[in-house]
């Protein structure tokens, strides 16, 4: 005999920004003229669920009960959006009307959108929701079959279903089977541009290694054809692959925008932007709480090509996320935050003709023309850059050696160094902090920088080599150089090398 509770309770979840909130859906059915109301600050996509539910019930062999149907979704003070509550509402109605047996004292989690034919579809933000529900104590956890890939990424355990027609077997036939979902990321290629192809660019090769080893922002300026864009692609090959927790965090945001599980891999994200990028595309959409390019680059690289051609407001806006490693969206008075913990890699020409660094005085730009061309890359923005390297055209001899030199695999050796440096930093700071991302409180002791070394760095600062903000960044870069050299303490030599990467040739 099916139990007929006055109120049936089912749990679900909704995503808001980079976070999600578990909701309690309560369904009450009382005698009277048939009505259907959803309360709890819900948008139209939720309030319109009656039509989908009515048709889905009929297609799956259930009926929409007569009487007053009231559905409350709490917490009632939070605005909710999306059609992912359909399955939870359907279950609540079927339990409350006695069409399905509700096991006593059972906590049930359900999500998914229903079609008019009773099939169940996934909705954007599955990773964010399933991460939140993963560790909560539910007796039944039902999700759309199409979200099983997202469930596998997050480690969520439950049962995937295709539609309402499976519910009778699960609850009346006791056929619930909680399983761990398998997920295989997209096939990855081991082929990437090797750093050995950067012929004659030893300073840039060293800068790329330091950037990868400490997660430092880097700016490469040089002549057209000197390999700036290639260097950016090389940097991604030096970074360690994502671990399972990082993969979950990265895909949670990519899924909100692209919604395609087949695109995710353990390679760190590289988001390329160009001079036409707007602040809106960088920050995201406040109306839909969709992440922008900065949030999508989290734990990877934001690659900005042709930097001198960007709009001033774009570069000015980048300053805060580069410093705080967060970006904020405001919606209806509420503040939502996304992590922007990426390596910023900027490239560009040093002047309009691009030949400023070439030997033989090839550049014909005047000082005023150079100043005007580079005016958008102002001092406050450059203060957020840890490493600067000039790049010059490849000589004929070096160009020929690209096709004859057999010394490939240098990037693999660099990656081993980077992995060792990351492990050292994790052991030093605890958690997943690296030298560029470790909080600023008392970095001298945490980074093992002797007093005489700090004094030497301050003397360089007094001589005008860098600003107060640059002083801290010099210490961070020097710590990374010491890690590369497998030194326990930062030395004066490490500070001196770090300072060389702060001196700009323009």
N, C-alpha and C positions, 0 to 999 in steps of 0.2 A: 504494500500500500504506500503510495507516494505521500511524503509528508508535505503539508501545506503551511509553511510559516507565513505569518503576517508580513514579515519583511525578510527578503533574501539579500545576502551580502556577498559581493564578489569584488576582488581587488584588481586593479589595473595600474597603468602608469602613463604619464605624458612627459614629453621632453620640452624643456624651456631653456634656450641658449645652449650652453655646454653641460647643463645639469638636467636631472629628471626628478620627478616627484611621484611617489606611489599614491594612488587614490583609492578611496573606498566608495564603491558604487552600491547604493541601497535601493532596492526596488520594492515598492508597496502597491498592492492591488486591492482595491476596496469596491464594494457594490455601487452601482449608479450608472448614469449615462456615460458611455465610453468616451474617455478623454486620455490624452497622452501628454505628459509634461516632463521636461528635464530641467532641473534647477541646479545652481552651483556655478554661476558665472561661466556658462558654456557658450561657444560661438555657434554660428549657424550650421556648420558641418556636423556638430553633435546634435543640435536641436532637430535637424532634418533626418535623423536616424530612423524615425518612425516608418517612413516609406520603405527604407531598405529592410528593416526588421520585418515588417508585415509581409513583404514579398518573399523574403528569405525563409520565413517560417512556413509559408504555404508551399514553397518549392521543396523544403526538407521534410514535409509531413507533420509539421506542428501548426498550431493555431495561435493567433493573437488573442489573448483573453479579453473578455468583455469587462467593463467597469472602469473605474478611475485607476490609471497606471501613472504612478509618480516615481520618477527616478532622480535621486539626489546623488551628486558627485562631489565628494569632499576631498581636500579642504575647500570649503565653499568660498573662501576669500581670495583664492587664486584663480586667475583667468585660465581657461583651458581651451585648447583648439585641437582639431584633427578628428579623423574618423576611426581612430584606433580603439575607441571604447565599444564598438559595435558588438563584439563577441561577449564582452563582460556584461553589457546590458541585456543581450539575448539570454545569456545564462541566468541572470537574475530574474527575468520574466518567466522563464521556463521553470525555475525552482519555485518561485512564488505562486505560480499557477498550478503546480503539481504535475506538470508534464515531464519533469525529470526528477529523479530522487536526489535529494540533497543530504549527503552523509552528515550525521550530527557532528557539530563542533569542527567542521572542516573549513580550512582556509583555502580559497581557490583564487588563483591568479589567471587572468585571461586577457589577451589583446588581439586586435586584428579588425580589419574592415570587411563587412559582408557585402557581397554582390546581391543583385535581385534574385539570382538563382540559388543562393544559399552557400556559394563558395566563399572561402576565407582568403583575404589578401593581406600582405604585409604593408606597412606604412613607413614613411621616412623616420629616421631616428631610432630604429630598432636597437642598435648597439647601446645607445645611451639608456634606453629603458631597461634592457635586459641586464646591463651592468648593475643597475640599481636593484632589480628584483632578484638577482643571482643569489645573494647571501641571505635573503629573507626566508622565514620559516613558513612555507606554503605546502599544503598537502597535495594540491593539484596545480600544475603549471602548464597552460595550454597556449600555444603560439601558432601562427600560420606556418605551413610547411615552407613557404618562401623565405621565412626569416631564420631558417635553420643554420645558414651560413653565418649570419650575425651572431646567433647563439653559440656556435662553435668558437668564434673569435673571442667572445667574452667569457667562455666557460660556463654558460648557463645550462642547467639541466632541466628537462621537462619533456613534453610530448608535442610534436608537430602534427597539426591536423589540416585537412583540406577544406572542410566545410561543416555545416551544422549537422549533416546526416551522420557524422561520426559520434555525436554527443550521446546518443542513447546507448551505444555500446560501451562508452567510457564510464558513464554514471549508473545506468541501469544494468549493464552487463559486466561491470567491474573489470573493464579492459584497459584501465589506465596503466601506462608503462613509462616510467620516468627514465630517460636515457641521457647520456652525454652526447652532444652533437659533434660530428667530425667536420673539419673544414680544412681544405687544402688550398693555400694561397696560389695565385696565378704563377705559372712557371716563370722562373727567373733566369736570366742570361748571365753567365759568368764573364761575358765579354764587356769590357768597358775601356774607355780611352786611358792608356797607361801614361803615367806622369813622365816617363822617360821620353815621351814625344815633345815635351817642352824643352827643346834644345836651346841652349844659351840663355836660359831664364832661371839661373840658380837661386836668385833671391826670391822669385815667385814660387819656386818649388818649396823652398824652406817656409815661406809664408803660408802656403797651402797646408803643409804638414802641421805647423803650429796652430792654424785655424781649426783643423779637424781634431787635433789632440786636446784642445781646450775649449772648443765651441766658440771661437772668437769671430767677431765680425771682421770682414776684410774688404778692401777696395783695391782694384787693379786698374791702373790707368796706363794706356800705351797706344802705340801706333796701330792703324788698321792692319789686320792680318798678322798681328804679333802673337795671337793665340789666347786672347782674353776670354772669349766665349768657350773655347776648348778647356781652358783652365777651370772655368766654372763647372763644366761637366766632369772634369777630373776630380774635383773636390768631393762630389757625391760618391765616387768610388772609394774614397779613403775612409768614409764613415762606417762604423760597425752597423750591422743590420739591427732592425728593431727586435726587441724581445717581446714575448707574448703580451705583457701588460701594455707596452708601448704601442704594439699593433692594434690592440683594442682601443686605446685612446685616439690614435690617428684615424682609424677607420670609422670611429663614431662620428667624426666631423665630416669626413669625405662622403659617408653614406647620406648625411643630411642634404648634401648638395647634388651628388651624382647618383646615389642609390643603387650602385652596381657592385655587388660583392666580387665579381670576377676580376675587377681591376686592382684589388688590394694585393700587396706583396710585402715581404719583410724588408724591402729596400726603403730607405728613408725618403720621405716626400721631397720633391724638388719642384717648387712653384716658380715659374718664370713670368716676370712682368715686364712691360715695356713702357716707353714714354707716354703712351696714351692712357695709362692706368689712372683711375680716379680714386679719390678718397673713399667713395662709396664701395667700390670694388675691393679696396684693401680692407675696409673695416667690416663689411657684410651688410645684410639687410635687416634693419631694426624691426620692420613690420612682421617678417616671417621668422626672425631670429636665426637667419642663415649665416654661417660663418663666411668671412671674406678670405682673400688670398693669404693674409698674415696668419690667420688661425689655421688655415689648411696647410701652411708650411710648418706648423708646430712639430718639433723634434726632427726637423729636416733643414732645408735650405730655402731661403727666399732670394731668388736670383734676379737682380735688377740690372738689365743691360742698357747701355747708352745713358748713364745716369745724368750727365750734364743737360740732357734734353728734357728732363722731367719738369713738371710744373712745380713752382716754388711751394705751393700749399701741400703738395704730396710729400715732398721731402721734409717740410716742417712737421707734418702730421706723423711721419715715421719716427720722429725723435722719441716720443713717449714710449711706444711699444718696444723700441730698441733698448730703452733704459729699464723699464719696468717688466718687460716680457709679458704684458697683458694688453688686451684691447677690450673696450667696453661698448655695449649697445644700450640705449635707453628706449624702453617701450612702456608707455602708459605710466610713467613715473617710476618704473622699476629698472634697476641697473643689472645687466647681465654681462658676464665676463667670459672671455675666451683666452686661453693661454697662447702666447706668441713666442715660444721658446725655440727660436730658430737661429741659424747662422745667416746673417745678412751678407750677401756677396754682391757688391756693386762693381760694374765695369764701365769704362768709357774712354773716350779720346781726351788727351790733356789739353787740346786746343782745337780750333775749328778745322784746321788741315790735318791734325793728328800727328804731326811730325816733330813735336817739341823735344822729345827725348832722342831723336835720331842724331847720329854723328854727322859732322860736316855742315852744321848750321842749315839744314834743309828747311826748317820752319820759317815761314815768311809772315807769321802773324805778329802784329804789334802787341806791346804789353797791354794796351787798353782792350784790344780784341780778345786776348787771352782772359783778361780779368772779367770781361763781359760774358764770355762763353762759360766760365766756371762760376759765375756769380751765384747761381742757384744752390751750389754745394757750399753752404755757408759753414762758418766755424762751429756753431752749436751742433750741426748735424755731424760734422767730421769728428767732433769730440766723442761721438758714440761708436766710432770705428776704431778697432784695436790694431789693425795691421794695414799698412799701405805698401804697395810694391809697384815700381815702374816696370813697363815691358817695352822692349824694342823689337824691331823687325828681325826676323830670323836670317842669319847670314846664309850665303849660298852653300858654304861647307856644311853648316848645321842642317840645312834643308835637305842636302843630299844624304846625310847620315840617317835621316828619318826612314829612308827606304833601304838602307844597307845595314844599319846597326841592329844587332841581335839582342841587345840588352833590354829585353822586355820583362815584365813582372815586377817592376820597381814599385808599382802601386800596391801590390800585395805585401811587399815588405813594409811600406809606409803604413798600411792598414794594421799590420801586426803591432807596430809602434803605437799607433793611435789606440788600439784596443788595450794595450798595456797601460797607457796613460789614463784611459778612462777607468780602468780597474783600480789604479793607484788613487785617483781622485775620489772614487766611491768609498774606498777604504778610509781615506783621510777625513772626508766630510760626513760619511754616512749617507744613506739614501742614494739618490741618483744625481746629486749635484756635481758639476764640473767646475773648472777654474773660472770660467766666464760667468757662470750662473750662481755660484755660491753667494749667499747673502753677505752684505758688506760689514756686518758686525765683527769687529776685531779680526780682520783678515790677516793681520801680521802674524799673530800666534797660530791661527788655523793653517796658514799656508807656509809656516816655518820660514819666515823671513827675518834674518838677524838684524839687530839694531843698526850696525854699521852699513848694511845694505840699504835699509830704509833711508838712512842719512844720505847716502850717495844718490839715491833716486830723488830725494828732496832738493839736493844741490842742482841736479839737472833741471828740475822744475823751476828753481830760482833763476836759472840762466835762460829761461824762456823756451825750453824744448817742448813743454806741454803744460796744459792747464791743471787746475786742481782735480777736475774729473779725470783728466788724462793720467794724473799721478796714480790713481787707483788702478786704472786699466794697465799701466805699465807693470805694476806689481803682479797683476793677474797673468799677463803674458809672460813675464819672467818666471813665474811659477810653472807655467806650461813648458817653457824651455828647459827648466831644471828637471821636469818629469821626463822629457824626451831624452835628456842626458843621464837619466837615472840617478839624479842627485837628491838627497834627502832635504837639503836646505837650499834656498835661493842664494846665488852668489852675485857679486858685483858684475862679473862677466855676463850673467844672465840679464841683469838690468841693462847693461850696455847694448846687448843685442836687441832686447825689446825696444829700447829707445830708437834704434835704427829704423824700426818699422813704423815709428810714429812721425818720422821726418818726411814731409811730403815735398815732392819736386815741383809744386806749383803754388 
